[in-house]
Amino acid sequence: MPYFGAHMSIAGGLEKAVERIMSVDGTALQIFSKNQRQWKSKPLEQKQIDAFLAACSEWGDYPIAAHDSYLINIGSHKEDGVEKSVAALAYELERAEQLNIPYVVMHPGAHLGSGVEEALERVAKNLDRAVRESRTERVMVLLENTAGQGTTLGRSFTELAAIIQQSEVADRLGVCVDTCHAYAAGYDLATEEGYAATFDKFERVLGIERLKFMHVNDSKGALGSHLDRHDHIGAGMLGEETFARLVNDARFISLPMVLETPKGEDLKEDKLNLELLHKLADSSV
């Protein structure tokens, strides 16, 4: 069955994100487990954990991922920043395991001018440290592909593979593909031939079994523009046909797919996007 959902706010409590996804009939969820604009937060209290787990049980225990803070950059060559980032990532993993969330999605970071290969090696080393220091046993880190703006890492499947290959905890690593980022980075998902080539490349370089989660976002930017601007399903450069192809791809039928598209407090946009995804899933490409 398809698992379609969205990233939801935790304003008012972690359990509120579950209530929000239930209100739009979503069956997959992504959250920040803490304020993503701050390095630190108070440790989770048992009553917070219990409220979240109870809400998840009422919802149906559908797939959930936590996204790490955008402040984290374990690819940096600046010592102070790296130490804070490793500690922050370890803390994100701890919180996810306390909440019984199986995945933490993270951007690989940016090399800040130090060079790609050297930075990818640093990412792998610092990932290993964060996993060890978190003292967790179950949570997987999902490396998210990026649009490739500036010195960001992870713009290609090859870069993601290099991190995994150099890691000592590769069994705890997977991938989250963002459709907008892939297109902006130069993967032509908008054509039938380009779509096939993109996932053939993914299979060869990473293996489809590494793909655990997906961000389904249309793209305001053109192919190869490196513009990280999400648009509503079918409203951007990817178009409805791309998402029809994606949600009917037999390889991804049970893959959690979440929206990260703009929305208001009434979540009307999420409802419309999810309705369209379900409509496309009922069609044939």
N, C-alpha and C positions, 0 to 999 in steps of 0.2 A: 504494500500500500504506500501511497505517497505521504511524506511527512513535510507539510508546508507550514511555515510559521514566520516569526519576525523577531527582531531585537526589541525588547521591551524595557521600559524604564523601571527602576526599583524604587522610585520616589514613594515614600510612605511605608516602605518595608519590602524586603525581598519577596515575600509572598504576594505582594501587589503585582509583580511582573507576571506571576502565574495567573492571577485573576484577569489581567489584561489580555493575555494570550487566549484564555478561555472565552473572553468576551467577543473575540473575532473568529472563534472556532479554529484556532491554530493547533497544529499537532507537532510543532517543533518550536524551540525557544532558545534565544541567546540573551544573556544579560551581562552587565558589569556586576561583579559581586561586591563592589565598593565604589566610592566616588573615584572615577577614572582620572580626574584632574588633580588628585592628591597622591603623594607618595605613601602616606600612612593612613591608617584608620583604626578604630577600636577593634579589638578581637571580637569575633562573633560570640554572642551569648547563646546559651542553650535554648532559650525561649525563641530566639530568632531562627535557629536551625530547625527547631520543632515546627514552627509556623510554616516555614518554607517546605519542609518535607510533607507536612499534612496537606498543604495546597497542591503539591505535585501529585500526591496520592489521589486526591479528589479529581484532579485534571486527567490522570490516566498514566502517569509515569512515562510520558513521551520524551523524545530525545532533547537534551539540553546541553548547551555549551556556555561557558563563561568566556568573555573576551577580556584580555589583560589591559592594563592601563596603557594609554598612548605615550605616557612619559618614559616607559621602559625602552632602553636601547642597549641591548647586550652586544651589539656589533661595534660600539664606540671604542676608540683607542684612548679615551680620556679616563684615567683611573677612577676618579671620584664618581663620575657618572656610571661607570660599569659596576662598581661596588653597590651603589644604590639600586641599580637595575637588577642585578642578580638577587639581591635581598628581596626586592619587590616582587620579582617573578616567583621566587620560592614561596612568598607569602600568598600570592594568587593561587598557587597549587594547593597550599594548605587549606585555604578557604574552600576551594572547589571540592576537595576530598571530604571536608566536614559537611558540605551540603549535598554530598553524593552526586556531584556533577562530574561526568566522565571525561570532559574535554575542556582544555583552556586554549583558546585561539590566540595566537600572537603574531604580530608583524616581526620579521627577522631583524628589523632595525635599519640603521644607516651607517655607512663607513666614515662619513664626515671628512672625506678627502684622503683617508689612509690607504685606499685601494680595496678592490672587491675581494680578491682571493684571500688576502690577509684577514679581512673582516669576516669572511665566511668561516674561516678557521676559528676566529675568536667567538663567533656565535655558537659554534658547536661546543667549544670548551666551556663557555659560560652557561650554556644550556645544561651541560652535564653537572656543573656546580649547583645550579638552581634546583635541579631534580634531587640531587643528593641532600642538599641543605634543607629541602622541604620535608624530608622524612616521610614522603608519601609513597604509596605502593600501587595505586590504581590509575590515577589521573594521567591522561595522555596530553601532550602538548601538540597542538595542530598548527603547523607553520602556514601562514596565509600568504598567498602570492600578492605582490604589490603592483601598482600602476607604473612604477619605475621613475617617479618624479625625484629630482635632485640626486642625492647619493643613497637613496633607499636600496636596500637589498631585497632579494626575492622576486625580482621582476620576471625571472624565467624559471621554468621547471628545473633547469640544470642547476641554478643557484640553490634551490631548495634541496635538490638531491645531494649537492656537495655538503650541505650542513648535516644531513642525515648520515651520509657516508663517513663523516669524520667524528660523529658522536659515539660515545660509549654507551649511550642509553637509547639506541635507535629503536628498540622495541617499545619505547614509550613515546615515539614520535609519529605523527601522521600529518596530513595536509588538509587544509580548508581552501577550496578554490572560490575566488570571488570573480564572478563573470564580468563585472565592470572593469576590475583591475586587469584581468586577462586581456580584454579587448584593447584597453588603453595602453597596455604593454606591447601590443603587436600581434596577439593571437586572434585571428580572424574568425571569431565564432559566428559572425553574421551570415556567412555563406555555408552551404552544405559541405563543400570541399574543405573550407577552412575549419569548420567544426570537427570534421572527421580527422583532419591532420592534427588539430590541437590535442584531441584525446588519444590519438595514436602516439603522439609525442609523450604525453603524460604516462601512458602505459609503458613505453620503452624506457623512459628516464626514471620514473618513480614507482610504477606499478599501481594499477587501479585499487589494489587492496589498501594502499596508503590513504586513499581519499575517504575521509570520515564525515565531512560536513561541507556544506556549500552555501555561499552567500549569493543569492539571486538578485542582482541589481542590473537595471539597464544603465547605459552609459551616455552621459551628456557629451563626452569627448569623442573625437573621431579615432579610428584605428591607429594605434601607435602614437597617440597624442600625449601619453603619460599624464593625462588629466584625471584625477581621482574625484569625479563628480557623479554621484549616483542619480539615476532617474527611475521613474515608475515603469513597471513592466509594460513593454510595448511602446513606451513614449520616447525612447531614446534611439541611439544609433544601432542597437542590437535588434530591436523590433520583436513583434510577437512570434514570428517564425522561429527565431532562435530559441525562445523559451518553450515553444511547442516541441521542438526537436529535443530539448534537454529533458523535459518532464516525461517524455515518452521513450527515452533511451532506456532500454532494458537493464543496462549496467547500473542505473541510478534510481531505480524504482523505489528502493527502500532507503535512499540517502536523505538525511535531513537537509532541507533547503529553507533558509531564512532570509527574509527581506531586511535590508538596511536602508530603506528609502524614506524620504521626508514625510512627516505626518503631523497632524494636530492632536490635541488632547482627546478628541473623540474617536481617534483611530480609524476614521472613515477611509483614509487612503490605504491603510493595511487591509481593511475589509475588501475594498475594490481590487487590490492587487492579488489577494489570496483567491478571491472569486475567479479572477481571470486565470490564475495558475491552474485551478481545478478544472475550469472550462477547457483549457488547452490540454490538460492531461486526459480528458475524455475524448479528445480529437485524435486524428492520426496525421502524421507529418507527410 
